Amino acid sequence: MFISCTQSTKEKKEIVVKAKDTIEYAADSIKKDKNLSFDNSISQIKIKSIPLIDSTNFDSFIEEEDYKKVNEKALKLEKLYPNFNKEGYKYRAIASYKIQISKDFYTIVVTILKGEHEMESTLINYDLDGGIIDSKVISYDEIAEGQSKIESKIENNKLTINNIFWTDEKQETIQVFEILDNGKIIPVIIGHFDKENLIDNVIKQLNLNKQKVKINLIVSKIQPNNSNETIVVIPEIYGEYDEQMFELNSYIVLVNNTTGKITHKYFESSKTNDWISDAIRLAEIKIDTAPYIVSENKRAFGIRVYCYNNSQPNPYSNKTISLFVKSGNTLKKVLHNYDVMNHIGEWDTNCTGEFTDFKRTLIMSKEKTNGYFDIIVKNKITKTKNIEDENGECDSKEIITNRTVVLKFNGETYPKNE
């Protein structure tokens, strides 16, 4: 009996080939099933338009219906959060949305509840087969201490991430990232400029001595209509300085976030800007980026200044706003120190006395004067009189008056119209 070695080898080879084909077929089937699961999950996620601000926080999830079903497995969340399914960590995906950045990859934002006291939203770029290309945390909130928070602006190929941290005072760090054509997320040069470095850079360009700058009153804010531009206010100490008594020159500048260079500048001395702290304390400076549209192609921003005194029997506080517009490579003030809040009182510090509150709201009109829209000012005046009655109770009576005035541009500024 003869057995052919060639025949036996051939049979074995055929068996091996068939087994290999079976394995490859099974792998292809698994891949197709995974892709189907991913594609199906992606198709069910709602889409949002950009640009948008993501400031997801615990206030966004009050009712049970606020929590949405998310296919954690299809979105491969365990790859980004290794502790996702581990006992005791209590991770849970509670919301998601998608945005259209590219046809070559998917962009999904998923909100993760990390235990009971933390949540964050992560922007994830997936390739068309469902593989994770890159990701970035774009919002964060906590309820245990409330010490930190993240919120972001998402644009077509750009993320502007604002990291907020509270210690004795609020601190902010701005990071800017570019979303590349391949889905990778990389820091832009300005990402290396946190708030402190940005301000230091501005102070150097202004050739100011940092020791002559009132650091705690410096403010900055990214323009909501142009995320590549930051408004910075630098108060420079003029003359002698005392913690309770000082005068400040004002530098108000616009900075290009890509280059870090000042593009527009405004300077005013303490002699005319009224930034003086004495018996009435200059306590706060704020940037107001409400849409003050002064003409079809021109938007103003505001600088608000808050002052008050420490008198109990004669309390006083005041808030003013000044409006600025671009003019060439400078800034022009078109509204000067307009009172938007006044509180005046005189009382015995127990009950008897009188108080007057003025509150003004600025509304841009559709009517024009000298090329700029008029400003409608809604003025609410509240007069309060307190009297102690025969029972020793403090009886309070209020008289509220409403009036409206219109500020008209005279070609240079909006003169006050009381």
Stockholm file with secondary structure:
# STOCKHOLM 1.0

chainA/1-418         MFISCTQSTKEKKEIVVKAKDTIEYAADSIKKDKNLSFDNSISQIKIKSIPLIDSTNFDSFIEEEDYKKVNEKALKLEKLYPNFNKEGYKYRAIASYKIQISKDFYTIVVTILKGEHEMESTLINYDLDGGIIDSKVISYDEIAEGQSKIESKIENNKLTINNIFWTDEKQETIQVFEILDNGKIIPVIIGHFDKENLIDNVIKQLNLNKQKVKINLIVSKIQPNNSNETIVVIPEIYGEYDEQMFELNSYIVLVNNTTGKITHKYFESSKTNDWISDAIRLAEIKIDTAPYIVSENKRAFGIRVYCYNNSQPNPYSNKTISLFVKSGNTLKKVLHNYDVMNHIGEWDTNCTGEFTDFKRTLIMSKEKTNGYFDIIVKNKITKTKNIEDENGECDSKEIITNRTVVLKFNGETYPKNE
#=GR chainA/1-418 SS CCCCHHHHHHHHHHHHHHHHHHHHHHHHHHHHHHHHHHHHHHHHSCBCCSSEEECCCGGGCCSGGGSCCCCTTTTTHHHHCTTTTSTTTCEEEEEEEEECSCSSSEEEEEEEEETTTEEEEEEEEECTTSCEEEEEEEEEEESSSCCEEEEEEECSSEEEEEEEEESSSEEEEEEEEEECTTSCEEECGGGGCCHHHHHHHHHHHTTCCGGGBCGGGCEEEEETTEEEEEEEEEEEEESSCCSSSEEEEEEEEEEETTTCCEEEEEEECHHHHCCEESSSEEEEEEEEEEEEEEETTEEEEEEEEEEECCCSSSCEEEEEEEEEEEETTEEEEEEEEEEEEEEEEEECSSSCEEEEEEEEEEEEEEEEETTEEEEEEEEEEEEEEEEECTTSCEEEEEEEEEEEEEECCCSSCCCCCC
#=GC SS_cons         CCCCHHHHHHHHHHHHHHHHHHHHHHHHHHHHHHHHHHHHHHHHSCBCCSSEEECCCGGGCCSGGGSCCCCTTTTTHHHHCTTTTSTTTCEEEEEEEEECSCSSSEEEEEEEEETTTEEEEEEEEECTTSCEEEEEEEEEEESSSCCEEEEEEECSSEEEEEEEEESSSEEEEEEEEEECTTSCEEECGGGGCCHHHHHHHHHHHTTCCGGGBCGGGCEEEEETTEEEEEEEEEEEEESSCCSSSEEEEEEEEEEETTTCCEEEEEEECHHHHCCEESSSEEEEEEEEEEEEEEETTEEEEEEEEEEECCCSSSCEEEEEEEEEEEETTEEEEEEEEEEEEEEEEEECSSSCEEEEEEEEEEEEEEEEETTEEEEEEEEEEEEEEEEECTTSCEEEEEEEEEEEEEECCCSSCCCCCC
//
